[in-house]
Amino acid sequence: MFTGLIKSICMVKSAYTTGGGMRLAVDLGKLAEESKIGDSIAVNGVCLTIAQLKGGLAEFDISGETLTKSTLGKLKSSSAVNAELAIKATDRFGGHFVLGHVDGIATIKAIEQQGQFADMKFAANSELLAQMVVKGSVAVDGISLTIANTEKNSFSVSLIPETLKATTLGQAKIGDTVNIETDIIIKTIKKQLEKILPTEQKLTAERLKEMGF
């Protein structure tokens, strides 16, 4: 489990397809000092297991399913990625519960600079948007963010200078694709309410608001 508080921007050293999946090598830098083979690390929000570790270089095996559901298949040598080690039971918990299980992909639709701050809008499908509520949490490429606004085909977040400095969103461009993991709490509530509500009454973000969520 992760928190969405990025520990480091790391560089991809190699990425190549193999046997229906991909082998990814990432320079973890100082994060490697706290890592070992078998550990879980979130790379751009995707929970991966270290298969090999040589110095600061960690290698990961990525399945075809993960490549289908995430943007990891687009990574290449010199790509920058957000990295976070799995949280320890004794750690201070910031951000929100991030599992590293990506729900889908969104595309950056607009970036509006506000001095040192920035507002960023993402185009997303209806399934992802149905799992979001304003002021709720969302993980974008593994970064824990607060949803500022939702529209029919998009959602927006406001980024503080520290987030722009410490994550890959500081270098993001319109048209870039990102991994999205919606809040597990919202997903769980939505799933349970769908079992309770009449099947003809579709559960939407607006309906959740009406019910006090």
C-alpha positions in Angstrom: 0.0 0.0 0.0 1.1 3.6 -0.8 0.1 7.1 0.2 0.6 9.0 -3.1 3.3 11.1 -1.6 6.1 10.8 -4.2 9.6 10.1 -2.8 11.6 10.7 -5.9 11.6 11.3 -9.6 13.6 8.4 -11.1 14.9 7.7 -14.6 14.1 4.7 -16.8 17.3 3.0 -18.0 15.7 0.5 -20.3 12.3 -0.9 -21.3 11.8 -3.7 -23.7 9.0 -6.2 -24.5 9.4 -9.9 -23.6 7.1 -12.8 -23.7 3.9 -10.8 -23.9 5.0 -8.4 -21.2 7.8 -5.9 -20.5 11.0 -5.7 -18.6 11.6 -2.3 -17.1 14.8 -1.1 -15.5 14.7 2.0 -13.3 17.5 3.9 -11.5 16.1 4.2 -8.0 18.9 6.3 -6.7 18.8 6.6 -2.9 15.5 4.7 -2.7 17.5 1.6 -3.6 19.2 1.8 -0.1 15.8 0.9 1.4 14.8 -1.7 -1.1 15.4 -5.4 -1.8 14.2 -8.0 -4.3 10.5 -8.8 -3.8 9.7 -5.3 -2.5 6.7 -3.4 -3.9 7.4 0.0 -5.5 4.9 2.3 -7.1 6.1 3.5 -10.5 3.9 6.2 -12.0 1.2 4.9 -9.6 1.5 1.2 -10.7 2.5 -1.3 -8.0 5.5 -3.3 -9.3 7.7 -5.9 -7.6 11.5 -5.7 -7.7 12.7 -8.8 -9.7 16.3 -7.8 -9.7 18.4 -5.2 -7.9 22.0 -4.3 -8.8 23.2 -1.2 -6.9 20.7 1.5 -7.6 19.2 -0.2 -10.7 15.9 -2.1 -10.1 14.3 -4.3 -12.7 10.6 -5.1 -12.9 8.5 -7.6 -14.9 5.3 -6.0 -16.2 2.4 -8.2 -17.4 0.4 -7.7 -20.6 -2.6 -6.8 -18.4 -0.7 -4.0 -16.7 0.5 -2.7 -20.0 -3.1 -2.6 -21.3 -4.5 -0.8 -18.3 -1.6 1.7 -17.7 0.8 4.0 -19.6 3.9 2.0 -18.6 4.1 0.5 -22.2 5.0 4.0 -23.4 8.1 4.3 -21.2 11.5 4.3 -22.8 15.1 4.9 -21.8 15.5 8.4 -20.2 11.7 8.6 -19.3 11.2 10.2 -15.9 8.8 8.4 -13.5 7.4 9.0 -10.1 8.5 6.5 -7.5 7.2 5.7 -4.0 8.2 2.9 -1.6 5.4 0.9 0.0 4.4 2.4 3.3 5.6 0.9 6.6 3.1 0.2 9.4 5.0 2.6 11.6 5.1 5.5 9.1 3.2 8.7 9.4 0.3 8.4 7.0 -0.2 11.4 4.6 -1.9 11.5 1.2 -4.6 8.8 1.0 -4.9 5.1 0.6 -3.3 4.2 -2.8 -3.1 0.6 -3.8 -1.1 0.9 -7.0 -3.9 -0.8 -9.0 -4.6 1.6 -11.9 -8.3 2.0 -12.9 -7.6 3.7 -16.2 -5.9 6.3 -18.2 -6.7 10.0 -18.6 -5.3 12.7 -20.9 -4.1 16.2 -19.9 -6.6 18.5 -21.5 -5.5 21.9 -20.2 -2.8 23.5 -18.0 -3.4 27.0 -16.5 -0.5 28.6 -14.7 -1.4 30.6 -11.6 1.9 32.1 -10.7 3.8 29.3 -9.0 0.7 27.2 -8.9 -1.2 25.4 -11.7 -4.7 24.2 -12.5 -4.7 21.0 -14.6 -7.7 19.5 -16.4 -7.8 15.8 -17.4 -10.1 14.2 -20.0 -11.4 10.9 -18.6 -14.1 8.3 -19.4 -17.5 8.1 -17.6 -16.4 5.0 -15.7 -13.6 6.9 -14.0 -15.6 10.0 -13.4 -18.4 8.1 -11.8 -15.9 7.1 -9.1 -14.9 10.7 -8.3 -16.3 13.4 -6.0 -15.3 17.0 -5.6 -12.9 17.4 -2.7 -12.3 13.6 -2.8 -8.9 12.0 -3.6 -7.4 10.7 -6.8 -4.0 9.3 -7.7 -2.6 10.7 -10.9 0.6 8.9 -12.0 0.8 7.9 -8.3 0.4 11.4 -6.9 -2.2 11.9 -4.3 -4.3 14.9 -5.4 -7.6 16.5 -4.4 -10.3 16.8 -7.0 -11.2 20.5 -7.5 -13.9 20.0 -10.0 -15.7 17.5 -12.2 -17.4 18.0 -15.5 -19.2 15.6 -18.0 -16.0 14.4 -19.6 -13.2 15.7 -17.3 -11.9 16.5 -13.9 -9.6 19.2 -12.6 -7.0 19.4 -9.8 -5.0 22.4 -8.4 -1.3 21.8 -8.0 0.9 23.5 -5.4 4.5 24.5 -6.2 5.9 21.5 -4.1 3.9 19.0 -6.2 5.1 20.6 -9.5 8.7 20.5 -8.2 8.7 17.0 -6.7 6.7 15.1 -9.4 6.6 14.6 -13.1 3.5 16.9 -13.4 5.9 19.8 -13.3 7.1 18.9 -16.8 3.7 17.6 -18.1 2.3 18.8 -21.4 -1.2 19.0 -22.9 -1.9 15.7 -24.6 0.2 13.6 -22.2 -1.5 10.5 -20.8 -1.5 9.6 -17.1 -2.4 6.7 -14.9 -5.5 7.2 -12.7 -6.4 5.3 -9.5 -9.7 6.5 -7.9 -10.2 6.4 -4.2 -10.8 2.9 -2.8 -13.2 4.3 -0.2 -15.4 5.8 -2.9 -15.2 2.7 -5.0 -16.2 0.5 -2.0 -19.2 2.7 -1.1 -20.3 2.9 -4.7 -20.2 -0.9 -5.0 -22.2 -1.5 -1.9 -24.8 1.1 -2.7 -25.3 -0.4 -6.2 -26.3 -3.6 -4.4 -28.8 -1.7 -2.3 -30.3 0.7 -4.7 -32.9 -0.4 -7.3 -31.1 -1.5 -10.5 -33.0 1.1 -12.6 -31.6 3.9 -10.4 -28.1 4.5 -11.8 -25.5 5.5 -9.2 -23.6 8.7 -10.2 -21.3 11.2 -8.5 -24.3 13.5 -8.3 -26.4 10.8 -6.7 -23.7 10.2 -4.1 -23.7 13.9 -3.2 -27.5 13.8 -2.7 -27.0 10.9 -0.3 -24.5 12.8 1.7 -21.2 11.3 0.5 
